[in-house]
Amino acid sequence: MNGLQAGGDIFDEELFTAEEAAAEVGMKPQTIYVWVSRGHLRPAGTRGKYKLFRLADVFRAEATRDRKRRKRAVAC
């Protein structure tokens, strides 16, 4: 894991760039960028020009998106 450890007392979790988080979750980084642009996922912080994400947030966004897709498929 190449995640960056956030400093301070506020966060004790590792933060990952979109590329690192996507590799951990098994998706393309572009998916994370799309979720951010659509409001499904928010960065936990930034380091320079890079947005950083918690893996738990990425997994939560993925689960939410999967549930919505399943509901649409059942409704058809």
C-alpha positions as CSV (number, residue, x, y, z in Angstrom):
1,M,0.0,0.0,0.0
2,N,1.3,3.4,-0.9
3,G,-1.4,5.4,0.9
4,L,-0.5,8.6,2.7
5,Q,-1.0,8.8,6.4
6,A,-2.9,11.9,7.3
7,G,-1.2,13.9,10.1
8,G,-2.8,15.4,13.2
9,D,-5.5,14.1,15.6
10,I,-8.4,14.6,13.1
11,F,-7.6,11.7,10.8
12,D,-5.9,8.4,11.8
13,E,-6.8,6.6,8.6
14,E,-4.7,6.2,5.5
15,L,-5.6,8.4,2.6
16,F,-5.1,7.3,-1.0
17,T,-4.9,9.0,-4.4
18,A,-7.7,8.1,-6.9
19,E,-5.2,5.8,-8.7
20,E,-4.2,4.0,-5.5
21,A,-7.8,3.7,-4.2
22,A,-9.0,2.4,-7.6
23,A,-6.2,-0.2,-7.6
24,E,-7.2,-1.3,-4.1
25,V,-10.9,-1.6,-4.9
26,G,-10.4,-3.1,-8.4
27,M,-11.8,-0.3,-10.6
28,K,-10.5,2.3,-13.0
29,P,-9.4,5.7,-11.5
30,Q,-11.8,7.4,-14.0
31,T,-14.7,5.8,-12.1
32,I,-13.6,7.6,-8.9
33,Y,-13.4,10.9,-10.8
34,V,-16.9,10.4,-12.2
35,W,-18.3,9.7,-8.8
36,V,-16.7,12.9,-7.5
37,S,-18.1,15.0,-10.3
38,R,-21.5,13.5,-9.8
39,G,-21.4,14.0,-6.0
40,H,-21.4,10.3,-5.0
41,L,-17.9,10.6,-3.4
42,R,-16.1,13.4,-1.7
43,P,-12.3,13.6,-1.2
44,A,-11.2,13.3,2.4
45,G,-8.4,15.8,1.8
46,T,-5.8,17.0,-0.7
47,R,-2.0,16.9,-1.0
48,G,-0.8,19.4,-3.5
49,K,-2.9,18.9,-6.6
50,Y,-4.0,15.3,-5.6
51,K,-7.3,14.6,-4.1
52,L,-7.1,12.0,-1.4
53,F,-9.7,9.4,-0.5
54,R,-10.5,7.0,2.4
55,L,-11.0,3.4,1.1
56,A,-14.1,3.1,3.3
57,D,-15.6,6.0,1.5
58,V,-14.8,4.5,-1.9
59,F,-16.3,1.1,-0.9
60,R,-19.4,2.9,0.5
61,A,-19.9,4.8,-2.8
62,E,-19.5,1.6,-4.7
63,A,-22.1,-0.2,-2.6
64,T,-24.5,2.7,-3.0
65,R,-24.1,2.7,-6.7
66,D,-24.6,-1.1,-6.9
67,R,-27.8,-0.9,-4.9
68,K,-29.2,1.9,-7.1
69,R,-28.3,-0.2,-10.2
70,R,-30.1,-3.3,-8.8
71,K,-33.2,-1.3,-8.0
72,R,-33.4,0.1,-11.6
73,A,-32.9,-3.4,-13.0
74,V,-35.7,-4.8,-10.8
75,A,-38.1,-1.9,-11.7
76,C,-37.8,-2.6,-15.5
